Amino acid sequence: MTDHAASADAPLTPERMLALLEDQQRQVTARTAAFVPWILTAWGIAWVIGFIVLWADALGHPNDAMPAPAAGLTFAALLAAAGIVSTVLGARSGRGLRGTRQAAFTGIVYGNTWWLGSIAVFVIGQALRSGGMPEELLPVFYPSAFILFAGLMYLMGGLIWNAVPMLVLGVWSVVLSAVGALIPHPTAYLVYGCAGGGAFLVVAGWSAWWLRRSRRRLTGTGGERG
């Protein structure tokens, strides 16, 4: 009894303290990243349906550079819904965790940056149009610019939450933004929907598996390889 009490009261070695801190950080990271698959799924659905709607609309109006109001509003509504999901889940990512005020702040900033960047892309496009850019180039600029921004956001999210799937998706989106700009209209819409939105859904599943694997490692179940 005395030896056990003395052992329990003994100060931790620096190595043990570092291990405990690292374990706590991994637990916080896993919990704050729990919403990542849902955010990815929301954007994946928005991209697949939205870009296919634009593609179908362009096929029906081959001489119009800009989509019909109904198609444009549908696409905008899908993106807005995905943005709301990102904002809400980003804000909730650190809620309820003791000592993670910084994590909550990071989630709120990350979620609202989607709105700020999306609005900036729209304003830049309108400024280019007012400055003389042909209307035929707007369907090239808007999707590629938004996908570039989204790719950079996912790269940032991958760095924040140490999520390799998000990093992969970010790189893929940046590459897709450049490749898609070279594909003729309206085929680019179909490529964005399938290769872009489809990639979001695939990575959402990967991210969910990655999170489950991380939790098993933290709880010590599933063996060394998780």
C-alpha positions in Angstrom: 0.0 0.0 0.0 2.8 2.4 0.9 4.8 1.6 -2.1 1.8 2.0 -4.4 0.9 5.4 -2.9 4.5 6.5 -3.2 4.5 5.4 -6.8 1.3 7.3 -7.6 2.6 10.5 -6.0 5.9 10.3 -7.7 6.4 13.2 -10.3 6.1 12.2 -13.9 9.3 12.1 -16.0 9.6 14.6 -18.9 9.1 11.8 -21.4 5.9 10.6 -19.7 4.6 14.2 -19.5 5.3 14.7 -23.2 3.5 11.4 -24.0 0.5 12.5 -22.0 0.3 15.9 -23.7 0.7 14.3 -27.2 -2.1 11.8 -26.3 -4.4 14.6 -25.2 -3.7 16.5 -28.3 -4.5 13.5 -30.5 -7.8 13.1 -28.6 -8.7 16.8 -29.1 -7.8 16.6 -32.8 -9.8 13.4 -33.4 -12.9 15.0 -31.7 -12.6 18.4 -33.5 -12.2 16.6 -36.9 -15.3 14.4 -36.3 -17.3 16.7 -38.5 -15.0 16.7 -41.5 -16.7 13.8 -43.3 -20.0 15.5 -43.0 -18.6 18.8 -44.4 -17.0 16.9 -47.3 -20.3 15.1 -48.0 -22.3 18.3 -48.0 -19.9 19.9 -50.6 -19.8 16.7 -52.6 -23.5 16.5 -53.0 -23.7 20.3 -53.8 -21.0 19.9 -56.5 -22.4 16.8 -58.1 -26.0 18.0 -58.3 -25.2 21.6 -59.0 -22.7 21.1 -61.8 -24.9 18.5 -63.5 -27.8 20.9 -63.4 -25.6 23.6 -65.0 -24.4 21.1 -67.6 -27.9 19.9 -68.5 -29.1 23.5 -68.7 -26.2 24.4 -71.0 -27.0 21.5 -73.3 -30.6 22.9 -73.6 -29.3 26.5 -74.3 -26.1 26.0 -76.3 -26.0 29.6 -77.5 -26.2 31.1 -74.0 -22.9 31.6 -72.1 -24.6 32.1 -68.7 -27.0 29.5 -67.2 -30.7 30.1 -67.0 -31.9 31.8 -63.8 -33.5 28.6 -62.5 -30.2 26.6 -63.0 -28.1 29.4 -61.6 -30.3 29.8 -58.5 -30.4 26.0 -57.9 -26.6 25.9 -58.0 -26.3 28.9 -55.7 -28.8 27.4 -53.3 -26.8 24.1 -53.1 -23.6 26.0 -52.5 -25.3 28.1 -49.8 -26.6 25.0 -48.1 -23.2 23.4 -48.1 -21.7 26.7 -46.8 -24.2 26.7 -43.9 -23.3 23.1 -43.0 -19.6 24.0 -43.1 -20.1 27.0 -40.9 -22.3 25.3 -38.3 -20.2 22.2 -38.1 -17.0 24.2 -38.0 -18.3 26.2 -35.1 -19.4 23.1 -33.3 -16.1 21.3 -33.8 -14.6 22.5 -30.6 -17.7 23.0 -28.6 -17.9 21.1 -25.3 -14.1 20.4 -25.1 -12.4 21.7 -22.1 -9.4 23.8 -22.7 -10.0 24.0 -26.5 -11.1 27.6 -26.9 -8.5 28.0 -29.6 -10.0 25.0 -31.4 -13.4 26.5 -31.3 -12.1 29.8 -32.6 -10.3 28.0 -35.4 -13.5 26.2 -36.4 -15.6 29.4 -36.4 -13.0 31.2 -38.5 -12.6 28.3 -40.9 -16.3 27.9 -41.5 -17.0 31.6 -42.1 -14.0 32.0 -44.4 -16.0 29.9 -46.9 -18.5 32.7 -47.1 -15.9 35.4 -47.3 -14.0 33.7 -50.0 -17.0 32.8 -52.1 -18.3 36.3 -52.0 -14.9 37.6 -53.0 -14.8 35.3 -56.0 -18.2 36.5 -57.1 -17.2 40.2 -56.7 -14.0 39.7 -58.6 -15.9 38.0 -61.5 -18.3 40.9 -61.7 -15.5 43.4 -61.6 -13.8 41.6 -64.5 -17.1 41.6 -66.4 -17.5 45.4 -65.8 -14.0 45.9 -66.9 -14.7 44.4 -70.3 -14.2 40.7 -69.9 -16.4 38.9 -72.4 -19.5 37.2 -70.9 -18.4 33.9 -72.6 -15.5 33.7 -70.2 -17.6 33.9 -67.0 -18.4 30.2 -67.1 -14.7 29.6 -67.3 -13.7 32.0 -64.5 -16.3 31.3 -61.9 -16.1 27.5 -61.6 -12.3 27.4 -61.9 -11.8 30.3 -59.4 -14.2 28.8 -56.9 -12.7 25.4 -57.1 -9.2 26.9 -56.7 -10.4 28.6 -53.6 -12.1 25.5 -52.3 -8.9 23.5 -52.8 -6.9 26.0 -50.9 -9.5 25.9 -48.1 -9.2 22.1 -47.9 -5.4 22.3 -47.8 -5.7 24.7 -44.9 -8.3 22.4 -43.2 -6.0 19.4 -43.6 -3.2 21.3 -41.9 -5.4 22.5 -39.1 -6.8 19.0 -38.3 -3.9 16.9 -39.4 -6.3 15.2 -41.9 -4.4 13.6 -44.8 -7.7 13.0 -46.8 -8.4 16.8 -46.8 -4.9 17.5 -48.0 -5.3 15.1 -50.9 -8.7 16.6 -51.8 -7.1 20.1 -51.6 -4.4 19.2 -54.1 -6.9 17.4 -56.3 -9.2 20.5 -56.4 -6.3 22.9 -57.2 -5.3 20.7 -60.1 -8.9 20.3 -61.2 -9.4 24.1 -61.3 -6.6 24.5 -63.8 -7.5 21.4 -65.9 -11.2 22.3 -66.0 -10.4 25.8 -67.2 -8.9 24.2 -70.4 -11.9 22.0 -71.1 -14.5 23.4 -73.5 -17.9 24.6 -72.2 -20.2 23.0 -71.1 -18.2 19.7 -70.8 -16.2 21.3 -68.0 -19.4 21.4 -65.9 -19.7 17.6 -66.2 -16.0 17.1 -65.3 -16.4 19.4 -62.3 -19.4 17.5 -61.1 -18.1 14.0 -61.5 -14.3 14.5 -60.9 -14.8 17.3 -58.3 -18.0 16.4 -56.4 -17.3 12.7 -56.8 -13.9 13.1 -55.3 -15.4 14.9 -52.3 -17.7 12.0 -51.7 -14.9 9.5 -52.0 -12.7 11.4 -49.6 -15.6 11.8 -47.2 -15.7 8.1 -46.9 -11.9 7.9 -46.6 -12.0 10.6 -43.9 -14.6 8.7 -41.9 -12.5 5.6 -42.1 -9.4 7.6 -41.1 -11.2 9.0 -38.1 -12.4 5.6 -36.9 -8.8 4.3 -37.3 -7.5 7.2 -35.2 -10.1 6.6 -32.5 -9.2 2.9 -32.3 -5.5 3.8 -31.9 -6.4 6.2 -29.1 -8.5 3.6 -27.2 -5.9 0.9 -27.8 -8.4 -1.4 -29.7 -7.8 -3.0 -33.0 -4.1 -3.7 -32.6 -1.1 -1.7 -33.5 -2.2 -1.2 -37.1 -5.7 -0.1 -36.2 
